[in-house]
């Protein structure tokens, strides 16, 4: 790497900030769904900065909106003052949320969004008891790590909340392996009732759950699961927080939000990543009585600042005007079908929805996770000009979340590279 950037990185950044690849790359430019590294090598990007560059790179409409705000000379004022761009963005998001009379708190990241949702839920319910999912990930703050059900990402057992974990949607292995959709839902609901009766004091604040688990390897319960779960939660007054940091904004193709596949509306939605297309933007949407429940004064220094809010509004306008949800459904289907047709003995499962895809690798003839093979495929893809991500509980899952602007031709190009890398 030029000027030994990797050595400089290791010298001044914490050891737990670890770049991908045996020889990490520095991305210096991008256009559309492609990026170029410091050595001049161009890649088709199937990971989008971890599902963040949702519209792709060098998008004029977004750059122009940000530039217009910067030209006013105001990049920041804080929520001590009225911020027109913040209000306009919040209005757009509330309208799209599906929550009646929704209110919106704008933050800087998915971690902050989830942390805020936990604070609101515990305040509203006057309880620090939380339900979360095994194999989940909700961020790196003290409270968000406390509800993360993945040992590889949980750095400490210390937490401000008391957590009881429900089963994930994994049906490859574990106690729910091989169950039909109906049987899974029935047994999961029975398990929820038992958890409430045995490992909690009853007055639980909320369930926080990803409709599709991101870091967990795009594992998901069957459609309809959260409707059945919400019926039980409602019996006890327990809130449901849908973590849509990775599933929101049409990425799943079939729906605008991941929760909509379950025919039920959450009490709060958290979001981030794609809505900023690289600008720091996240937030919480919720029922007004929940969002207004804080009794202390609060504000946010950077959340929803004029620059990020301008970018977010431009992203949403572009997303809707170009019907990128429909594109995610169409192009995602091309990728899903192509990956399933590979029939490689090392592939245990291809899963996900729309432009949110995962391939889980195992040792052939077994269900034993194979992280070494996964890493080999990741490196082979990079060598051939394709960037993909890695995740899953055992580090044996390739994750893909390309920009929603991905074309069918680019999808087929990526499929060819993946096929050669896997075979």
Residue pairs with C-beta under 8 A, 6 or more apart in sequence:
1 23
1 24
1 25
1 26
1 38
2 26
2 38
2 39
5 26
5 38
6 19
6 24
9 17
9 19
9 24
16 155
20 378
20 389
20 390
21 378
21 379
21 382
22 379
25 37
25 38
25 39
25 41
25 382
26 37
26 38
27 35
27 36
27 37
27 38
28 36
28 37
28 38
29 35
29 36
29 57
29 58
30 36
30 45
30 53
30 56
30 57
30 58
31 56
31 57
31 58
32 56
32 57
32 58
32 403
32 405
33 44
33 45
33 56
33 57
33 402
33 403
33 405
33 406
33 407
33 410
34 42
34 43
34 44
34 45
34 57
35 42
35 43
35 45
35 57
35 387
36 42
36 43
37 43
41 385
42 385
43 382
43 385
43 386
43 387
44 385
44 386
44 387
44 410
44 413
44 414
44 417
45 53
45 57
45 387
45 402
45 403
46 386
46 387
46 388
46 389
46 400
46 401
46 402
46 414
47 387
47 388
47 389
47 399
47 400
47 401
47 402
48 54
48 56
48 274
48 401
48 402
48 403
49 278
50 273
50 389
50 401
51 214
51 246
51 251
51 273
51 274
51 356
51 401
52 273
52 274
52 276
52 277
52 278
53 274
53 277
53 278
53 403
54 249
54 251
54 273
54 274
54 275
54 277
54 315
54 319
54 324
54 403
54 404
55 62
55 274
55 277
55 315
55 318
55 319
55 324
55 403
55 404
55 405
56 403
56 405
57 403
59 277
59 318
61 314
61 317
61 318
62 277
62 311
62 314
62 315
62 318
64 314
65 310
65 311
65 313
65 314
66 279
66 307
66 310
66 311
66 314
68 310
69 75
69 85
69 306
69 307
69 310
70 307
72 306
74 306
75 305
75 306
75 307
76 302
76 305
76 306
76 307
77 83
77 305
77 306
78 299
78 300
78 301
78 302
78 305
79 86
79 299
79 300
79 301
79 303
79 304
80 299
83 304
83 305
83 306
83 309
84 306
85 304
85 306
85 309
85 310
85 313
86 106
86 304
86 305
86 306
86 309
88 309
88 313
89 106
89 304
89 309
89 312
89 313
89 316
90 103
90 104
90 106
90 304
92 313
92 316
93 102
93 104
93 271
93 275
93 283
93 285
93 316
94 102
94 103
94 104
94 285
96 256
96 316
97 104
97 257
97 269
97 285
98 257
98 259
98 260
98 265
99 265
99 266
99 267
99 269
99 285
99 286
99 287
100 287
101 287
101 288
102 285
102 286
102 287
102 288
102 291
103 285
103 286
103 287
103 288
103 291
103 292
104 283
104 284
104 285
104 291
105 116
105 283
105 284
105 286
105 291
105 300
105 303
106 281
106 282
106 283
106 300
106 303
106 304
106 308
106 309
107 113
107 116
107 272
107 281
107 282
107 283
107 284
107 300
107 303
107 304
108 280
108 281
108 282
108 300
108 302
108 303
108 308
109 139
109 272
109 280
109 282
110 138
110 139
110 243
110 245
110 270
110 271
110 272
110 273
110 282
111 138
111 139
111 140
111 141
111 144
111 282
112 139
112 141
112 282
112 303
113 245
113 270
113 271
113 272
113 282
113 283
113 284
114 138
114 139
114 141
114 143
114 144
114 147
114 208
114 241
114 243
114 245
114 270
115 139
115 141
115 143
115 144
116 270
116 284
117 206
117 208
117 241
117 268
117 270
117 284
117 286
118 130
118 143
118 144
118 147
118 161
118 205
118 206
118 208
118 241
119 143
119 294
120 268
120 284
120 286
120 290
120 291
120 293
120 294
121 130
121 205
121 206
121 208
121 239
121 241
121 268
121 290
122 128
122 130
122 161
122 205
122 206
123 293
123 294
123 295
124 205
124 239
124 289
124 290
124 293
125 203
125 204
125 205
125 206
125 237
125 238
125 239
126 203
127 201
127 203
127 204
127 205
128 160
128 161
128 162
128 205
129 161
129 162
129 163
129 164
129 200
129 201
129 203
129 204
129 205
130 146
130 147
130 161
130 162
130 163
130 164
130 204
130 205
130 206
130 207
130 208
131 163
131 164
131 165
131 166
131 192
131 195
131 200
131 204
131 206
131 207
131 208
131 238
132 138
132 147
132 148
132 149
132 163
132 164
132 165
132 166
132 207
132 208
132 209
133 149
133 165
133 166
133 167
133 168
133 209
133 210
133 213
134 149
134 165
134 166
134 167
134 168
135 149
135 150
135 168
135 170
135 213
135 216
135 217
135 219
135 393
136 147
136 148
136 149
136 150
136 168
136 208
136 209
136 210
136 213
136 216
136 243
137 148
137 150
137 153
137 210
137 213
137 214
137 215
137 216
138 144
138 145
138 147
138 148
138 208
138 210
138 243
139 145
139 148
140 153
142 158
142 159
142 160
143 159
143 160
143 161
145 153
145 154
145 155
145 156
145 159
146 158
146 159
146 160
146 161
146 163
147 159
147 161
147 163
147 208
148 154
149 165
149 168
150 215
150 216
150 393
152 393
152 395
153 215
162 200
164 195
164 196
164 199
164 200
164 204
165 195
166 188
166 191
166 192
166 195
166 207
166 209
167 174
167 175
167 176
167 188
167 191
168 174
168 213
168 216
168 219
168 221
169 184
169 213
169 219
169 220
169 221
169 222
169 225
170 176
170 177
170 219
171 177
171 178
171 179
171 184
172 348
172 349
172 360
172 367
173 367
176 184
176 187
176 188
179 187
181 222
181 223
181 224
184 221
184 222
184 225
185 221
185 222
185 224
185 225
185 228
188 221
188 225
188 228
188 229
189 228
189 229
189 232
192 229
192 232
193 232
196 202
196 204
196 232
196 236
202 236
204 236
204 238
205 238
205 239
206 238
206 239
206 240
206 241
206 267
206 268
207 229
207 233
207 238
207 239
207 240
207 241
208 241
208 243
209 226
209 240
209 241
209 242
209 243
210 216
210 242
210 243
210 244
210 245
210 246
210 247
210 258
211 220
211 226
211 242
211 243
211 244
211 247
211 252
211 257
211 258
211 259
211 261
211 262
212 218
212 219
212 220
212 246
212 247
212 252
212 258
212 352
212 353
212 356
213 219
213 220
214 245
214 246
214 247
214 391
214 399
215 391
216 391
216 392
216 393
217 358
217 360
217 391
217 392
217 393
217 396
217 397
217 399
218 351
218 352
218 356
218 357
218 358
218 391
218 397
218 399
219 351
219 358
220 351
220 352
220 353
223 261
223 262
224 262
224 263
225 262
226 240
226 242
226 259
226 262
226 264
226 266
227 262
227 263
227 264
229 240
230 240
230 262
230 264
230 266
233 239
233 240
239 267
239 268
239 290
240 266
240 267
240 268
241 266
241 267
241 268
241 269
241 270
242 257
242 258
242 259
242 266
242 268
242 269
242 270
243 270
244 257
244 258
244 259
244 269
244 270
244 271
245 270
245 271
245 272
245 273
245 282
246 273
246 356
246 401
247 257
247 258
247 356
248 256
248 257
248 258
248 269
248 271
248 274
248 275
249 256
249 271
249 274
249 275
249 316
249 319
249 325
249 404
250 256
250 319
250 324
250 325
250 328
250 354
250 404
251 274
251 328
251 354
251 355
251 356
251 401
251 404
252 258
252 261
252 328
252 353
252 354
252 356
253 325
253 326
253 328
253 329
253 330
253 332
253 333
253 353
253 354
253 355
254 261
254 329
254 353
254 354
255 261
255 325
256 325
257 269
259 265
259 266
259 269
261 353
267 286
267 287
267 290
268 284
268 285
268 286
268 287
268 290
268 291
269 284
269 285
269 286
270 282
270 283
270 284
270 285
271 282
271 283
271 284
271 285
272 281
272 282
272 283
273 282
274 315
274 404
275 281
275 282
275 312
275 315
275 316
276 282
276 308
276 311
276 312
276 315
277 311
277 315
278 311
279 307
279 308
279 311
279 312
280 302
280 308
281 304
281 308
281 309
281 311
281 312
282 303
283 303
283 304
284 291
302 308
318 324
319 325
319 404
322 405
324 404
324 405
325 354
325 404
327 404
327 405
327 406
328 354
328 355
328 404
329 354
330 408
331 355
331 406
331 407
331 408
331 411
332 352
332 353
332 354
332 355
332 356
332 357
334 408
334 411
334 412
334 415
335 355
335 357
335 400
335 411
335 414
335 415
336 350
336 352
336 357
338 411
338 412
338 415
338 419
339 347
339 350
339 357
339 359
339 415
339 418
340 350
342 418
342 419
342 422
342 423
344 422
344 423
345 364
345 365
346 361
346 362
346 363
346 364
346 370
346 373
346 422
347 359
347 360
347 361
347 362
347 422
348 360
348 361
348 362
348 367
349 358
349 359
349 360
350 357
350 358
350 359
350 360
351 357
351 358
351 360
352 358
352 400
355 400
355 401
355 402
355 403
355 404
355 406
356 400
356 401
357 399
357 400
357 401
358 391
358 392
358 397
358 398
358 399
358 400
359 397
359 398
359 418
359 422
360 369
360 392
360 396
360 397
361 369
361 370
361 371
361 373
361 374
361 377
361 396
361 397
361 398
362 368
362 369
362 370
362 396
363 370
363 373
369 392
369 393
369 394
369 395
369 396
370 396
371 394
371 395
371 396
373 396
374 390
374 392
374 395
374 396
374 397
374 398
375 390
375 395
377 388
377 398
377 418
377 421
377 422
378 388
378 389
378 390
378 398
380 420
380 421
381 387
381 388
381 417
381 418
381 421
384 417
384 420
384 421
385 417
386 414
386 417
386 418
386 421
388 398
388 399
388 400
388 418
389 398
389 399
389 400
389 401
390 397
390 398
390 399
391 397
391 399
392 399
402 410
402 411
402 414
